[in-house]
């Protein structure tokens, strides 16, 4: 009888416990089940968002990702994709917050840092871009585009030697990557190693022979290396392959012709460039310098007049006028103009060198010598009197 009573009592206790609701363990199990269900549902929504993003349905992709995050906010990858969508929608501040939330949740993959680097690059925050591109490259060293982005951001930050080191240290792994070889050439050019720049750019072109941008850069690099004939050959090839040269390449062609001593050809070509770009002060300034170089005083006068009309390059246009006055024998006018110009630009050796020649022609030998000494003082490098005379026009043109 006691045994029966005990069994009944235990049954009542169990029944009463069941009526009191689920245990704490049961609640936790139920919560985990719901969480797993939310994660599965969120993953399905994420897949739909990826599909919408890849097909250009940006707003639909954003709304789907927002829904996925609402269902399961603990997945860092959700925030990375949302950030990429927001970047494409030009909602950059929101994108940054999304990427940073991914990092807060533990995301340390390459993509989140790469896209943060892209954002800071757009904002011209070069140091921050360098930091994130370097983390992206370190997280995934097998991606050459991350190395490219890192090196380019270093160049933008003025750290050319560091960029060169980044590329050089990875070229063994990416020796057949044309973009990295090309950027290595740019680094060498910025470091003043023009022959090395040409060599790297030629190697890049062997890997990507149809790349017009690389061909254009190689033309500039050969010019920087003093390979005037090779520069002209490259430009001729570009013209044969792709038609008329761009304005920038036409100007490069003129410079190469001038450097090769073919100044008459350069002048004819430059007149066409001026006609095509009548309001480009930089072109008229260069045309004036060319005219001075070959002693074309009429063209020099035209350049000065045009620069005055454009209200541009006050230093050059006054210098050009003084040179024309010197040529016409109006020595007093030239001296007055040059002295006035020297007050505005006292450290320009051209002024003093031309002033020296004007005074010399006027018979003021003492004043000529003083001006020559100042020209030598401000001339670049270790110029002596002879080099100032030859380069800056003491004896001509």
C-alpha positions as CSV (number, residue, x, y, z in Angstrom):
1,X,0.0,0.0,0.0
2,X,2.8,2.4,0.9
3,X,4.6,1.5,-2.4
4,X,1.5,2.2,-4.4
5,X,1.0,5.6,-2.6
6,X,4.6,6.5,-3.3
7,X,4.2,5.8,-7.0
8,X,1.1,7.8,-7.2
9,X,2.7,10.7,-5.4
10,X,5.7,10.6,-7.8
11,X,3.3,10.6,-10.8
12,X,1.5,13.7,-9.4
13,X,4.8,15.5,-9.0
14,X,5.9,14.8,-12.5
15,X,2.5,15.8,-13.8
16,X,2.6,19.0,-11.8
17,X,6.1,19.7,-13.1
18,X,4.9,19.2,-16.7
19,X,2.1,21.6,-16.2
20,X,4.5,24.2,-15.0
21,X,6.0,24.7,-18.5
22,X,9.3,23.7,-20.2
23,X,12.5,23.5,-18.2
24,X,15.4,25.9,-18.6
25,X,17.2,23.3,-20.7
26,X,14.1,23.0,-22.9
27,X,14.0,26.7,-23.4
28,X,17.6,26.8,-24.5
29,X,17.1,24.0,-26.9
30,X,14.1,25.7,-28.4
31,X,16.1,29.0,-28.7
32,X,18.9,27.2,-30.5
33,X,16.5,25.6,-32.9
34,X,14.9,28.9,-33.7
35,X,18.4,30.4,-34.2
36,X,19.4,27.6,-36.6
37,X,16.2,28.2,-38.5
38,X,16.9,32.0,-38.7
39,X,20.4,31.2,-39.9
40,X,19.1,28.9,-42.6
41,X,16.5,31.3,-43.7
42,X,19.0,34.2,-43.7
43,X,21.4,32.1,-45.8
44,X,18.7,31.5,-48.4
45,X,17.9,35.3,-48.5
46,X,21.7,36.0,-48.8
47,X,21.9,33.7,-51.8
48,X,19.0,35.6,-53.4
49,X,20.9,38.9,-52.6
50,X,24.1,37.6,-54.3
51,X,22.1,36.7,-57.4
52,X,20.5,40.2,-57.5
53,X,23.8,41.9,-56.9
54,X,25.5,40.0,-59.7
55,X,22.7,40.9,-62.2
56,X,22.8,44.6,-61.3
57,X,19.6,44.7,-59.2
58,X,21.3,46.8,-56.5
59,X,18.3,48.1,-54.5
60,X,16.7,44.6,-54.4
61,X,20.1,43.1,-53.3
62,X,20.3,45.8,-50.6
63,X,16.8,45.1,-49.3
64,X,17.4,41.3,-49.3
65,X,20.7,41.7,-47.3
66,X,19.0,44.0,-44.8
67,X,16.4,41.3,-44.3
68,X,19.0,38.6,-43.9
69,X,20.9,40.7,-41.3
70,X,17.6,41.3,-39.4
71,X,17.0,37.6,-39.2
72,X,20.6,36.6,-38.3
73,X,22.8,39.7,-37.4
74,X,25.8,37.7,-36.2
75,X,27.2,36.7,-39.6
76,X,30.1,39.0,-40.7
77,X,29.9,38.0,-44.4
78,X,26.4,39.5,-44.5
79,X,27.9,42.9,-43.7
80,X,30.7,42.5,-46.3
81,X,28.2,41.9,-49.1
82,X,25.9,44.7,-47.9
83,X,29.0,47.1,-47.9
84,X,29.8,46.1,-51.5
85,X,26.2,46.8,-52.6
86,X,26.3,50.2,-50.8
87,X,29.6,51.1,-52.5
88,X,28.0,50.4,-55.9
89,X,25.1,52.7,-54.9
90,X,27.7,55.4,-53.9
91,X,26.4,55.3,-50.3
92,X,30.0,55.3,-49.1
93,X,29.6,56.2,-45.4
94,X,27.0,53.5,-44.9
95,X,29.3,51.1,-46.7
96,X,32.2,51.9,-44.4
97,X,30.0,51.3,-41.3
98,X,28.9,48.0,-42.8
99,X,32.5,46.9,-43.4
100,X,33.6,48.0,-40.0
101,X,30.7,46.0,-38.4
102,X,31.9,42.9,-40.2
103,X,35.4,43.4,-38.7
104,X,33.8,44.0,-35.2
105,X,32.1,40.6,-35.6
106,X,35.4,38.9,-36.4
107,X,35.7,39.2,-40.1
108,X,39.4,39.3,-41.0
109,X,39.3,38.1,-44.6
110,X,40.9,39.9,-47.5
111,X,37.8,41.3,-49.1
112,X,36.6,43.5,-46.2
113,X,40.0,45.2,-46.0
114,X,40.3,45.5,-49.8
115,X,36.9,47.3,-50.0
116,X,37.7,49.6,-47.1
117,X,40.9,50.4,-48.9
118,X,38.9,51.3,-52.0
119,X,36.7,53.6,-49.9
120,X,39.6,55.5,-48.3
121,X,41.3,55.7,-51.7
122,X,38.2,57.5,-53.1
123,X,38.3,59.9,-50.1
124,X,42.0,60.5,-50.8
125,X,42.9,59.2,-47.3
126,X,46.0,57.5,-48.7
127,X,47.5,56.3,-45.4
128,X,44.3,54.5,-44.4
129,X,44.1,53.0,-47.9
130,X,47.6,51.7,-47.6
131,X,46.8,50.1,-44.2
132,X,43.8,48.2,-45.5
133,X,45.3,47.2,-48.8
134,X,48.3,45.8,-47.0
135,X,46.0,43.8,-44.7
136,X,44.1,42.5,-47.7
137,X,47.3,41.4,-49.4
138,X,48.6,39.8,-46.2
139,X,45.4,37.9,-45.7
140,X,45.4,36.6,-49.2
141,X,48.9,36.8,-50.7
142,X,47.9,34.9,-53.8
143,X,45.8,37.7,-55.2
144,X,47.9,40.0,-57.5
145,X,45.2,42.7,-57.6
146,X,45.7,43.2,-53.8
147,X,49.4,43.8,-54.4
148,X,48.6,46.2,-57.2
149,X,46.2,48.2,-55.0
150,X,48.7,48.2,-52.1
151,X,51.5,49.5,-54.3
152,X,49.4,52.1,-56.0
153,X,48.2,53.4,-52.7
154,X,51.8,53.7,-51.5
155,X,52.6,55.7,-54.7
156,X,49.6,58.0,-54.1
157,X,50.9,58.5,-50.5
158,X,54.3,59.5,-51.8
159,X,56.0,56.3,-50.7
160,X,57.5,55.3,-54.0
161,X,60.4,53.4,-52.6
162,X,58.1,51.4,-50.4
163,X,55.9,50.6,-53.3
164,X,58.9,49.4,-55.3
165,X,59.8,47.1,-52.4
166,X,56.3,45.7,-52.2
167,X,56.3,44.8,-55.9
168,X,59.9,43.6,-56.1
169,X,59.4,41.3,-53.1
170,X,56.4,39.6,-54.8
171,X,57.6,39.4,-58.4
172,X,58.9,35.8,-58.0
173,X,55.2,34.8,-57.5
174,X,53.8,37.0,-60.2
175,X,56.5,37.2,-62.8
176,X,54.0,36.8,-65.6
177,X,51.6,39.4,-64.4
178,X,51.7,42.3,-66.9
179,X,50.0,44.8,-64.5
180,X,52.6,44.4,-61.8
181,X,55.5,44.5,-64.2
182,X,54.0,47.7,-65.7
183,X,53.6,49.3,-62.2
184,X,57.2,48.3,-61.4
185,X,58.2,50.4,-64.5
186,X,56.2,53.3,-63.1
187,X,58.0,53.1,-59.8
188,X,61.4,53.1,-61.5
189,X,60.4,56.1,-63.6
190,X,59.3,58.0,-60.4
191,X,62.6,57.0,-58.8
192,X,64.5,58.5,-61.8
193,X,65.7,55.1,-63.1
194,X,64.4,55.7,-66.7
195,X,66.3,52.9,-68.4
196,X,65.0,50.4,-65.8
197,X,61.5,51.8,-66.3
198,X,61.7,51.2,-70.1
199,X,62.9,47.6,-69.5
200,X,60.0,46.7,-67.1
201,X,57.4,48.3,-69.4
202,X,58.8,46.4,-72.4
203,X,58.5,43.2,-70.4
204,X,54.9,44.1,-69.5
205,X,54.1,44.6,-73.2
206,X,55.4,41.2,-74.0
207,X,52.9,39.8,-71.6
208,X,50.1,42.0,-72.9
209,X,51.0,43.2,-76.4
210,X,47.7,44.7,-77.2
211,X,47.5,46.9,-74.2
212,X,47.2,50.5,-75.5
213,X,47.8,52.1,-72.1
214,X,51.1,50.3,-71.6
215,X,52.2,51.3,-75.1
216,X,51.4,54.9,-74.4
217,X,53.3,54.7,-71.1
218,X,56.3,53.1,-72.8
219,X,56.5,56.0,-75.2
220,X,56.7,58.4,-72.3
221,X,59.3,56.2,-70.6
222,X,61.5,56.1,-73.6
223,X,61.3,59.9,-73.8
224,X,62.3,60.1,-70.1
225,X,65.2,57.8,-70.8
226,X,66.5,60.1,-73.5
227,X,65.7,57.6,-76.2
228,X,64.2,60.2,-78.6
229,X,64.3,58.1,-81.7
230,X,62.7,55.1,-80.0
231,X,60.0,57.4,-78.5
232,X,59.2,58.6,-82.1
233,X,59.1,55.0,-83.3
234,X,56.7,54.0,-80.6
235,X,54.5,56.9,-81.4
236,X,54.5,56.0,-85.1
237,X,53.5,52.5,-84.2
238,X,50.6,53.7,-82.0
239,X,49.5,55.9,-84.9
240,X,49.6,53.0,-87.4
241,X,47.8,50.7,-85.0
242,X,45.1,52.9,-83.6
243,X,44.8,56.0,-85.7
244,X,45.4,59.6,-84.8
245,X,47.4,60.3,-81.7
246,X,45.8,61.8,-78.6
247,X,46.6,65.4,-77.7
248,X,49.0,64.3,-75.0
249,X,50.8,62.0,-77.3
250,X,51.0,64.6,-80.0
251,X,52.7,67.0,-77.5
252,X,55.1,64.2,-76.6
253,X,55.9,63.7,-80.3
254,X,56.7,67.4,-80.6
255,X,59.0,67.2,-77.6
256,X,60.8,64.2,-79.0
257,X,61.2,66.0,-82.3
258,X,62.7,69.0,-80.5
259,X,65.0,66.9,-78.4
260,X,66.1,65.1,-81.7
261,X,67.0,68.5,-83.2
262,X,64.1,68.4,-85.6
263,X,62.7,71.7,-84.4
264,X,61.2,72.9,-87.8
265,X,59.1,69.7,-87.9
266,X,58.1,70.2,-84.3
267,X,57.0,73.8,-85.0
268,X,54.8,72.8,-87.9
269,X,53.2,70.1,-85.7
270,X,52.8,72.4,-82.7
271,X,50.9,75.0,-84.8
272,X,48.3,72.4,-85.6
273,X,48.1,71.5,-81.9
274,X,47.6,75.2,-81.0
275,X,44.8,75.4,-83.7
276,X,43.1,72.4,-82.2
277,X,43.3,73.7,-78.6
278,X,43.2,77.5,-78.9
279,X,42.3,78.1,-75.2
280,X,44.9,75.7,-73.6
281,X,47.4,78.0,-71.9
282,X,49.8,75.1,-71.3
283,X,50.1,74.4,-75.0
284,X,50.7,78.1,-75.9
285,X,53.4,78.2,-73.2
286,X,55.1,75.2,-74.7
287,X,54.8,76.7,-78.2
288,X,56.5,79.8,-76.9
289,X,59.4,77.8,-75.5
290,X,59.7,76.0,-78.8
291,X,59.7,79.3,-80.7
292,X,62.4,80.7,-78.4
293,X,64.5,77.6,-78.9
294,X,64.5,77.9,-82.7
295,X,64.5,81.7,-82.9
296,X,61.0,82.1,-84.3
297,X,60.2,85.5,-82.9
298,X,56.9,86.0,-84.7
299,X,55.6,82.8,-83.1
300,X,57.0,83.9,-79.7
301,X,55.1,87.2,-80.0
302,X,52.0,85.3,-80.9
303,X,52.4,83.0,-77.8
304,X,52.8,86.0,-75.5
305,X,49.7,87.7,-77.0
306,X,47.7,84.6,-76.6
307,X,48.8,84.0,-73.0
308,X,47.8,87.6,-72.2
309,X,44.4,87.1,-73.8
310,X,43.9,83.9,-71.7
311,X,45.2,85.8,-68.6
312,X,47.6,82.9,-68.0
313,X,51.3,82.2,-67.3
314,X,52.3,85.8,-66.4
315,X,56.0,84.8,-65.9
316,X,56.4,83.2,-69.4
317,X,54.4,85.8,-71.3
318,X,56.5,88.7,-69.9
319,X,59.7,86.8,-70.5
320,X,58.6,86.1,-74.1
321,X,57.8,89.8,-74.6
322,X,61.3,90.8,-73.3
323,X,62.9,88.3,-75.7
324,X,61.1,89.8,-78.7
325,X,62.0,93.4,-77.5
326,X,65.6,92.2,-77.3
327,X,65.5,90.8,-80.8
328,X,63.9,94.1,-82.1
329,X,66.7,96.1,-80.5
330,X,64.4,97.7,-78.0
331,X,66.9,97.1,-75.3
332,X,65.7,99.7,-72.7
333,X,62.1,98.3,-72.9
334,X,63.5,94.7,-72.5
335,X,65.6,95.7,-69.5
336,X,62.7,97.5,-67.8
337,X,60.4,94.6,-68.3
338,X,63.0,92.0,-67.1
339,X,63.8,94.1,-64.0
340,X,60.1,94.3,-63.1
341,X,59.8,90.6,-63.7
342,X,62.8,89.9,-61.5
343,X,61.0,91.6,-58.6
344,X,58.1,89.2,-58.9
345,X,60.2,86.1,-59.6
346,X,63.7,86.8,-58.1
347,X,64.9,83.1,-58.2
348,X,64.3,82.4,-61.9
349,X,67.6,82.1,-63.7
350,X,66.2,82.7,-67.2
351,X,65.3,86.3,-66.2
352,X,68.8,87.1,-65.1
353,X,70.5,85.3,-68.0
354,X,68.4,87.2,-70.6
355,X,68.9,90.4,-68.6
356,X,72.6,89.8,-68.7
357,X,72.5,89.6,-72.5
358,X,70.4,92.7,-72.8
359,X,72.7,94.7,-70.7
360,X,75.7,93.3,-72.5
361,X,74.2,94.4,-75.9
362,X,73.5,97.9,-74.4
363,X,77.2,98.2,-73.3
364,X,76.5,97.8,-69.6
365,X,79.2,95.2,-69.0
366,X,79.3,95.6,-65.2
367,X,75.5,95.2,-65.0
368,X,75.7,92.3,-67.4
369,X,78.2,90.5,-65.2
370,X,76.1,91.0,-62.0
371,X,73.0,89.6,-63.7
372,X,75.1,86.6,-65.0
373,X,76.3,85.9,-61.5
374,X,72.7,85.8,-60.2
375,X,71.7,83.5,-63.1
376,X,74.4,81.1,-62.1
377,X,73.4,81.3,-58.5
378,X,69.8,80.2,-59.2
379,X,70.6,77.8,-62.1
380,X,69.9,74.2,-61.3
381,X,72.8,71.8,-60.6
382,X,76.4,72.9,-60.8
383,X,75.9,75.3,-63.7
384,X,78.7,77.6,-64.6
385,X,78.6,80.8,-66.7
386,X,78.9,78.9,-70.0
387,X,76.0,76.6,-69.3
388,X,73.8,79.5,-68.2
389,X,74.7,81.3,-71.4
390,X,73.9,78.4,-73.6
391,X,70.8,77.1,-71.9
392,X,69.1,80.3,-70.7
393,X,69.9,82.6,-73.6
394,X,72.7,85.0,-72.6
395,X,74.1,84.8,-76.1
396,X,70.8,83.7,-77.8
397,X,68.3,83.0,-79.1
